[in-house]
Amino acid sequence: MSKTTTFLRGAALALLVATPALSDDSANADTVVATVNGQDITLGHMAAVRETLNPQYLSLPDDVLFNGILDQLVQQQMLAQSFGADAPKRVTLALENQRVALLSAEVLQDLIEDQVTDAAIQTAYDAKYADFEGAPEYNASHILVASEEEATAIAEAVRGGADFAETAKEKSTGPSGPNGGELGWFGPGQMVPAFETAVASLAVEEVSDPVQTQFGWHVIRLNDSRTQAAPALDAVRAEIEGDVQRAVIEAEIARLTETAEIDRAGAEGLDPAVLKQADILEN
């Protein structure tokens, strides 16, 4: 809401006299709740205001919120009636734009409710991930030491039958040493390039030659490898739903465009900077 028309302020609301809740089952959007110089304010007007309020106001007690909204509408009606002239051009244009925006939003909402269904989301998900090829992932262990000579001796020892995990616990200077050198699963970009390249070249259960990185010299064992699985629908539902919504909206706009008579000739030759003119809304 514009700051010039916001009357729902905490201090003012606290002073409002509580109004009993409406109990008439026949109350509807056309129920008149007040008049200002003969101009009706209805329950529908109040409900429409409530829909635009910030969440902080919606937590107010019902009677306080009811009175606050009614007070706002009464004040706005009095101020509007006091204008005493035809509506300014900028107000008329804003009202026209707002009407179009609200009606188009209603159309889109109806489209989404009708076409963005669980079945449509499932179909879109199946199509998007039908040929999914996940990135490779590796499960590896390593032994980190300071010199190439030591790394070479370790590689020869484990290839000769020494237990890799026990050797890592005994000799590795890396933080994974006490855990037998296990690094768990990792994918592309999670390790330094030289280490990742070496891992990618190994067969499962193969032990690498010494590999140098900025951390020292590594002897690496590839424990297992796999490719990333497609994400579960629940994990990407919001993304897929957004895709379906956009497709539905674009299809409807394309359908309407085919039959609409659209003439943009009036915009041709205009300097786009014309919108910056301060008096454009006064002419």
N, C-alpha and C positions, 0 to 999 in steps of 0.2 A: 504494500500500500504506500502511497505517497506520504511523505512526512507532513505535508500540509493538511492531510485529511485523516491522520491517525489520532483518534480520540481515546483509544483503549490504553490508558496509562495506569500503571499499578496504583498510584496514589489516588487517582480519581475513582477507580473501581472500588477501592476499599471503602469509600464514602457512600457508595450507592445503597439504596434501601432495597432489601431483598424482595423479589416479586414471586408469589406462589407459582409453582410449576403448572403449566396448562394441563388440565386433566380431561378436557373434552375430546373424546375419541374422533369427533368429526373434524378436528382442526387439520388444515391442510395448507398448501402453499398460498392459497388465496385468502386465508384467514387474516382479517385486518387486525393489527395489534395496536395501531396508533394512527392518527391523522394530524397533519400539519397544514393549517390553513386550507383544509379540505382535501389535501393530497394524502392518499392512503399509503401506509407502510404495512406490508404484509409479513406473515410468517416466512413466506418464500424469500422475501428480500433479506430477512435476517439469516436464514439458512445459507443463502448465497454468500453473505459476508463471512459467516463462520468457516466456510470452505477455503477462504483465502487467508485465514489467520495463521500466524506463526505457531508452531507447536507449543511454545511456552504459554500462550493464552488458552489453549485447549485443556490445560491441566487445571484451570480455575474452576471453582464450584459452579454448578449449572446456573444457579440464580445470579451469581455475580457476572458470569459471561453473558447471560440473557440480557441483563440490565445494561451491561456495557455496550453490547451491539445495538440495542434499541436506542440508547443515548446517542451513540455515534450517528445512527441513521436520522434521528430527529435533528441533531445539530447540522448535519450535512444538508438535509432538506431545507432548513431555515436559511442557511447560507446560500444555497442554490437559488431559492426563491427571491432572495434579496439582490440577486445579480441585476435584475431589471432590464435586461437587453437580450438581443439574440446571442446565442452561443458563439464564442469566438471560433474562427476558422480552425485553429489548432485543436479545439475541443471536439468539434464536429468530425474532423478527420480521425482523431484518436478513437472516437466512439465507433466510427465505421470500421477502422482497422481491428478494434477489439471484437466487434461482432463477427467479422470474418474469421478472426483467429479462433474464437470460441467455437463457432460452427464447424470449422475445419478440424479442430481438435476432437469434437464429438464424432465426426465421420471416421477419423483415424482410430479412435477408441473402439468404436463399433467394429471396425475391420479387424483390429487386433484381437478383440474378444471372440470374434467369429472364426478367424483363420489361424491365429497363433495358438494352436492346440497342442496337447501332449503328443498326439500322433504326428503333427507337423514337425515338432521339435525332434522327435525320434527319427523321422525320415531324413531331416537335415543332418542330424548327427551321423547317421549311417552313411550318408553320401559323402560327408566331409572326411570320415575316417575309414572309408572302405579300403583304400589302398595305402593306409598309413604305414610308413616305414620309419620306425623309431631310430634314434641315434644309438650307436654302440655304447654299452656300459661294461665296465670291467671291475672284477674283484681281484685285488692283488695284495701281495705282501712284499716288504722290502727290508733290506739290511743296509743301514747307512754307516759308512766309515770315512776316515779322513784321507786315505790314500788309494791310488789305483792298485798298488801292489797288494794291499790288504784285501781289497774288493776282489781281485783276481783269485787270491788264495781261497776266499770264502766261496766264490762261485764254483771253483773246482771241487771243494769239499762237499757242498750240497749236491752237486751232480754225481759225486761219488757215493752218496748215500747218507750223508749227514742230515739230521733233521733240521729243516729250514727254520721252524718256529723256535726250537731250542737254541739254534745258532744266533737267531735274532735277539733272543733274550740275553744271550751271553755277550755278543759283540756289537750290536747296533747302538749307535749314539743318538738315534732319532727318538722322538716321543712315543713312537709305536713299538719300540723295542720290547718293553715289558709285556706287551700284548702279542708277542710272537711276530711282530712286524706287520700285522694285519692292518690294512687301510680301508677295508670294506668296499662298498660299491661306489664308483664314481664315473662320471661321463666326460665328454669333451669339454675342455676349458677349465676343468677343476684342478688339474695338475700342471706343473711347469712344462713347457713344450718338449724338452728333451726327454723327460720322464714319460710323458704321454705317448710320444712317438715310439719309445722303446716298448712300452706295454702293448701298444697296438700291433707291434710286429711279432709278438709272442704267441705260440700255441698254448692252449690250456695245459697247465702243469709244467710248462717249460720255464727254465731259469735263464735270465739274461746274462750277457757279458757285462762288465762294469760300465755304468752309465754316470756321466758327470753332470751335475747341476751346481747352482750356486750354493747348495747346502752341503755338497761333498760328493762322495762316490757311492752309488747304489748298486746293489744286487737285487734284482726284481724277480719275483715268481708270480706268474699269472695263475690265479686259482680257478677263475671261471669267467665267462663272458656271456653277454646277452644283448638283445636290442630292447630299447624302451617300448613298453606296451602303449597302445592308444589310451588316452585318459578316459576314465569312466564318465558316463553322461552326466552324473551329478556334479562332477568336478568342473565341467565346462558348460553346464546348463545355461547360466546367465549369458555367456558368449553366444551360444547357439540360438537362444531365444532372441537376442538382439539381431542376429543375422536374419532370422525368419521375419522379424518385425520389419526390418529394412526392406527385405525382398517384397513383402506384402504391400508396404507403402509405395515402393517404387513401381510395382506392377499396377497399382490402382491409379497412380499419377499418370503413368504411361497410357493406361486405358482411357482416362478422361481427356488426355491431351490429343488423342486420335480424333475425338469428336468435337472438341472445343474450338470455337472460333477465336483465335488469339491474334491480335494485331499490335505489334510493338513499334509501329512506325513513329509514334509520337516521341519515342526515346532516341530515335536516330538523330545524330548531329548535336545532341545536348552535351555540354561539358559536364562530366560527372561531378565536378566540384560545385555545381549549382546547389547541391544539397547542403553545402556549408553556409549558404547565405542566411544571415541572421533573420531577415524579414520574410523568408520563404513561406512561413506559416501565417503570415498576416495578409498576404495578397489574395 
